Amino acid sequence: MSPISRRSFLQTTSAAVVTGTLCKNVPAFAAPLGLPLGLQLYSVRDQLKQDYDGTLRQLGALGYREVEAAGYNGHTADEFKKSLAMASLRCVSAHYGLSALQSGLEDTIKFCKAIGAKFIICSSPALKDPSRTKDFKGVADAMTMDDWKWDFEQFNKIGKRVKQEGLQFGYHNHTMEFKAENGAVPFDEMMKLTDPADVVAEMDCGWVAVAGASPVDYLKKYPNRIAMLHIKDFKLNGSHSVTAPPPCTELGRGSIDYKPIFEAAKAAKIAHYFVEQEEFTMPPFESLKVDADYIKSINV
């Protein structure tokens, strides 16, 4: 998930016509890791605002079976779970910023247990001293290794509490986690300084590639620590960052080849993976069908 603003999307109502034509009675599939196809619901944040239940039903029609939450549009746990069930979906993971987890961890745990989610994922870090943001464009620019080490301490505390409730805590990267400071890479430091039993990684393969690192190398380096993947594609054309990303596109239409990534993932302990479409250049559900078809085409 990206914190930057996005262009306006096409209306869900027009996309529904395309979806109804292309995706009626599309079966679910479990390629390429034998896992159900997942989607990060940030992809359809605008569509959910327009037609919550209808959007979820269209995702189910495309063959998506698991979702990762990025907010609930004011729905209670029971309402959210009911809407998912009507669409043949289930929520297995949910995103929260570190600040939100610190201020409302017990409520978050209770909510996630109620909806059946097994993973609570921190989707954005925080500064040890929040007042420092006034001197920077945002948290991504302000983070230092001291901030990261403080964050990792919070991860250990949160992860231990989450584990006590039978859930798993993890962290989702963008690009800033791969910006070295005095030779130390924050992502690698996280792996060193957090407890493997309490903190896992949800590796966003797209952002890793944008940062100039290799998802394959990281899967091989940390096969027992990376528990989930985000799958997205970009048209890489130079140096970029989370606040100035390259153009996002559908899977298979950009620069990232996911076949070797999934090959490496076979040796890792991947529990779930989620397509995430940061923006759309075609009707949203047509775009998500392209993504689903690409995933289905990969044999490893």
Secondary structure, 3 states (H helix, E strand, C coil): CCCCCCCCCCCHHHHHHHHHHHCCCCCCCCCCCCCCCEEEHHHHHHHHHHCHHHHHHHHHHCCCCEEEECCCCCCCHHHHHHHHHHCCCEEEEEEEEHHHHHHHHHHHHHHHHHHCCCEEEEEECCCCCHHHHHHCCCHHHHCCHHHHHHHHHHHHHHHHHHHHCCCEEEEECCCHHHCCECCECHHHHHHHHCCCCCEEEEEEHHHHHHCCCCHHHHHHHCCCCEEEEEECEECCCCCCCCCCCCCEECCCCCCCCHHHHHHHHCCCCCCEEEECCCCCCCCHHHHHHHHHHHHHHCCC
